[in-house]
Amino acid sequence: MTYRFETKCVHSGNHPDHETGALSTPIYQTSTFAFKNADEGAKRFKGEEEGYIYTRLGNPNHTAVEEKIAALEGGEAAAVAASGIGAIASVLWTALSSGDHAIAARSLYGCTYSLMAHQFPRFGIESTFMDLRDLDKVKDALKPNTKVIYCESPANPTMDLVDIQALAKIAHDHGAMLIVDNTYCTPVIQRPLELGADVVVHSATKYLNGHGDVIAGIVVGTKEFIGKVKMEGLKDLTGATLSPFDAYLLLRGMKTLHVRVPRHCESAMKIAQFLESRPEVAKVSYPGLDSFPQKELADRQMALYGAIITMELKDGFDAGKKFINSVKLWILAVSLGDTESLIQHPASMTHSALSDEEQLEAGISKGLIRLSVGLEAPEDLIADLKQAFEAI
C-alpha cells in the first residue's frame, strides 16, 4: 500500500520492538554486536549475510532513520553521519578522486566551501565555483574530468535558487552526478531526486531534527552509491559515525516534520513581508516574495517557500550589528531550523572562513543578515524586529 507523505513521516522506519513490543525504537547504545557463531561473523564481514557487526558500520537506530529519510526523499537508500559536513565530506570523498574536477555553486555553506576550495587542492581535486543560475556558463565550465556538480537550493546564505531539473540534465549528459544539499527545504518542500538529482545531502541538525539538540547528517541516493558511501566515505575516509542516541532523537524529530515545516514557512512569509515594508531595509531575499528574482522557479520546484530570510540594511554593517544586538526574542546564534528563531551575521560568523574576496565572489555582503524563523507566534517575532529597528 502506498502512503501519503504525512503518514510516511510518522511510520516509515518505525517498527515496534520484536522482543518487548515497545512502540518507540529502543536506543541500541552499543559499540559492537554478538554473533551466534563464527560462521555468522564471517558471512557478515564478507557481505554474504545482512546483520550488524559494529556501530561504525551500522546500528538499528541508524537503520530506522535511514529508512524514514529514504522514504521521504524518494531514494533507494540512505546513510546517516555524525554531522552535516560529515555527510557532505563522505559523499564527495566517495564520488571524487585525485585528478577529478567538480563544479559547485558560488554560494555554499561555509564549511562545504572550505572543504572544496581549501582542502581538495591538497589531494589533487579541482573545484570551480560559479553562478549555477547561468546554465550556459555551467556547460562551458565542464571539463573531461568533471565528475560532480554540487549545489544548494536555496543557497546559504544568498538564497539563490538553481533549476535542479535543468542542472541534472547537464550533469548527466556529461556523465557527471548532481549532488544537492536539501537542508533549507527538507522533502516537505522539495525533493531533488524527483527532479533528477543523483544524491541528496542534509545537515539533519536543522529541520529534520528540528529541536536544536542533535548534530547529524544524512545522505540519500541509490542503493549502490549509498553502499559505497558507507563502506568508503564513512567507514574509511571520515569515520563520521552518528551515535545511537542522536539517531534516536533524530528519528523522534522527523515524526513531526510535516507539521513543523509548514508552520515555519507560514510565519516566514509574514515576517518577510514585514521586513520588505520597512524603510531601513535595502533588500529582502525570500522565495515567496513577488520581488524575488526567481519567484517563477520557486513556484515550479518548491511546494512552500522555506523559513530562511536574508536582508540588507540601507546603512550597512554598523546598522546591522546594532540591529542584531537589539533583538530580544530572536536569539543571536548560528544554525537554523530550530523551534527558536535565530538571527546571525554570515560574513563574520558562518562564512568567516571565506576571505573578503571569496565572500564578495559568493555574493555575501558585509551587511547581510540571515534570519531563521522558528515556531513562535509571528506577531511576537515581528514586534521584536520592530523595536530593534526603532533602536537603530
N, C-alpha and C positions, 0 to 999 in steps of 0.2 A: 504494500500500500504506500502511495506517495503522500507525504505530509507537507503541509504548508510551512513557511519559514518560521513562524512563531512557535509552532509545535516542535520543530527541529531544535530551536533554541533551548527548549525545556527538556526534551527527551533524548536527543542524539548523544551518544557516548555514555549515557546513564543506564546502568544495569544494577538492579538490586543484588546485593551480595549473595552469592550462591550458597554460602555456608550459614550465615546468620539471618539473611533476609533484610539486612539493613538497606533502607531506601537510598540514603546518601552514600556515595562511593567512599569506602573507608580510606584512611591515609596509610599507604604502604611505606612507612618510614624505615626502609631497609636499604643497605648498600648492596647486598647480594641475595641470591635465591638458591635454595637447596634443590638438588637433582634427586630423582628417585633411585637412579643407579648410574654407573659410569657410562653406559651406552647412551642414556638420555643426554647427559652432559656433552658427550662427543658429538651427537647429532645436532644439538643446538649450536655448538660452536661452528660446525660445518654448514649451518643453514639448512639442514635437511629436515628440521623439525621446529615448529614455532614454539615459543615459550620464552620466559625471562631468564636472564643469566646474571646480570649486574646492572644496577640502576643507571650507570652511564650509557648503557646500551638500550635501556628501556625499562619501564615500570608501569604497573597498572594505572597509576594516576596520570602518567603521560598519555597512555593509550586512550583514556577517557576524553581528555582534552583534544587529542588529535582526531578522534572520531567525530567529535562535535564540530570543530572548525572546518574539517574537510567537507562535512555535510552542508555547512552554512555557506562556504565559498564555492561549492560545487566542484571540488577537486577529488582526485582518486585517493590521495593520502596526504598526511601532514606530519610534521616533526616539531617538537617543542624545544626551546632553548632557554638558557638562563637569563637572556636579556634580548632586547630588540636588536642591538648591534651584534650580539652573539649569533642571532638567526641570520642577519644580513651577511656577516662575515663568513659564516658557514656555507651559505648559498654561493657567494661569489668565489670563495676559495675552491668550491667544488666545480663551479662552471668554468673557471679561468685557470690557465697555466702560464708559465713564463713564455713570453713571446706573443701572447694574445693581446687583443685590443678591446676596450669597452667604450661605449658611448653612454654618457649619463646627463641627466638634467643639470642645468647650471645652478639651480636652487635645490638643495637637498638638506636633510637633517645633518647637522654639523659633523657628527662622528662618521656618518656614511661618507661625506665629502672628504674628511681627513683620511679615512681608510683608503679611498681610491686615489686621492691626489698626493698624499704624503707617504703612505706605506706601500702601495702597489709598485711604485717605481723601484723600490729596493729589491723586488723579486722579479723584475723584468716584465711587468704588466703595465701597459699604457692605457690611460684614460683620457677621453676628450669630453669636456664639459661644454654644453651648448644649450641654446633655447630650443627645446624639443617641440615647441609650437610651430616652428617653421619646418614643415616636413620635407621640403625640397633640400634644405640645408642638411637635414639628417641624412638623406640619401647621399648627398655629396661627401659627407663625413665618413661614410662606410669605407672600410679597408678590407683587403682579402682576409686579414686575421681578426676581423671584428666578430666576437663570439656572443656579446651581450649588449643589449640596450636596457638601461636601468632608469626608472623614473618613480616619482611620487605624483599623485594627482588627487587633490590639490597638493602643491609643493609647499614644503616647510622652509621658510615662513612666508614666501611671497604670494601664495595662493594661486600660482599659475596652474592651469589645467593642461593636460595633454590628451589628444584624441587617441585613446587606448586602442581602439579597433584599427585605425589607420597605422599606428606605430607598430602594432603586431604584424600587420601585412608586410611592412617594410622589413622588419626583422626576419620574418620567415622567408621572404623572397631571397634574402641574402644568406639563409642558413644559420641565422643567429637566433637567440632566445630573448624574449621580452620578460623582464622581471619588474613587477610593480609593487611598491610599498603602499598598502591599502590602510595604513594606520589611521589616517584622518577620517576615512569614510566608514570603515567596517563593512561587512557584507550586508548590513541593513540598508546601506545607501548605494553601494557599488560593488559589483562582482567582476573583477578584471578577467578572470578565467573565461567567463561567458562572453567577454568581448575579444577574446583571442590571446590574452597573455598566457605565458607558459608557467610562470611561478608567481605566487603572491607571498609577500612577507608582511609581518606585523610586529610592531612593538606592542605586545599584549599587555604591557604595563598600563597602557592607556585605556581606550574604551572597552576592549574585550574584558579586562578585569573590572575596570570602572570604579574602583574604590580606593585607589592610591596606596595600596598596601602590598603590592607584588611587583617584582621586576621579572619580566618574562618576554620571550619572543616566540614567533610561530612562522613556519614555512608551509605552504600548501602547493601541491603540484601533482604530477603523475606519480604513480607508484614506483616506477623505475628511478626517476630522478630523486624522489624523497629517500629511497633506499640508499642512493649514493651519498646524499647529504648526511644521513645518519651514520653511515659507515666510514665516510671520508671527512666531510666538513666538521661534523660534530665529534665523532669518536677520535679522529687523529689530528685534526688541524686546529680546532678551537677548544675542545673539551668543555663546551658551554652547556653543561648539564643542568636542567631545571630540577630543583628539589621537589620531592613528592608533596610536601606541604604546600609549596607555592602552586603546584599543579592543582591541588585540591581547591585552593582559594580561587584560582583562575576558572576552574570548572563551575564553581558556585557563581562567580560574577557573570559568566556568559549566559546563564539561565535567564537573566533579566535584560539581556542586550536589546531585544526587540521592544522593550518597554522604555528603557532609558534613553536610547539614541534619539527617537523622535521627539522626546521632551527637550533634550539638549538643543536640537535643531529649531524647535518652535521658539524657544527663548532667544536663541541666537539671532533669528530673523528680526525680532522686536528690538534687540539691542543694536544690531547693525543699522536699522532704520533710524533709531535714535541718534547714533553717532554721526550718521550722514547729515542729520539736521543741525548739528552743532557748528556754529561759526568758527570755533577754534580748530576744527578738523579740516585738513587739506585733502585727505583721501581716505576712503574706506574700501577695503577689499573683502568682499563676501560674495560667493557664487549666487546667492539668492537675490541680490540687488539688481535692478534694471540697469544700473550704471556699470555693473561688472562687465568687462570687455568680452568675456567668454560665456555669457549667460546662455546662449543657444546651445553650446556644448555641454554646459552643466545640466540643462534640461534634458539633453539627449542621453547622457550616460550616468546621471545620478538620480536616484529616487527622491532624495532630500538634499539639502544644501550644506549639511555639516554644521559644526558648532565652533569652528575656529574663525576668528575675525582678526584682520590686521588693520591698523590705521596709522596715519602720519599726521602730526600736529603742524599747524602753519608756522609756529615759532621754533620748530626743530627739536634737537636733542635736549636742551635745557628745560624747555617746557614739558617735554615727555618725561624727563626724570622727576620733575616736580609733580607731575600728574600721577605717576605710579606710586610716588611716595605719599600721596594724599588720599588714596583709596582706603576704605576701612573694612568693607565687606569682602571685596576682591582680595585674594591673597597673592602677594608678590612671591612667586615661585615658578620654577620651570616645570616641565611636564604638561600634560593635557589629558582630557578625557576623564577627569575625576568628578566626583559628585560636587566638589567645591569649585567655584570659579577662580581661575588663576590668570595672572597678568605678568608679563615679563618683557624684557628688552633684548631681542635677539642679538644685536651687534655686540653687546657686552656680556652676554650670558650664553645661550645655547650655541651661538655661532661665533664665539670669541676666538676659536681656534683658527678661523679664517683670517688671513691678512686683510688690511684695508682694501687692497686691490682686489682680492678674491671676493670680499663682501660686495664691492661695487659691481664686479662682473656677475655676481649672483643676483643682483637687484635688491640687496639688503642695505637700506639706508641707515644712517645713524639715528634717525628719528622714528624708525619703525617700532611699533608696539604690537605685541601679539596678545590676544585675549582668548582664553579657553572658557567657554560658557558652561557652567555647571548646572545643577538641578535646583538651585534656589528659586524663589519667586522672581521672575524677570523684573517686576516693578521695583523690588528692593535693589536689584543689581543696577538698574537704571538710575535710581535715586542716589546710589553711591557714586556712580560715574558723574552725575550732575554736580554733586557737591565737590568732587575732585576738579571738575572744570572750573568751578567758581573759585577754587583755591589758587588757580594759576592766573 
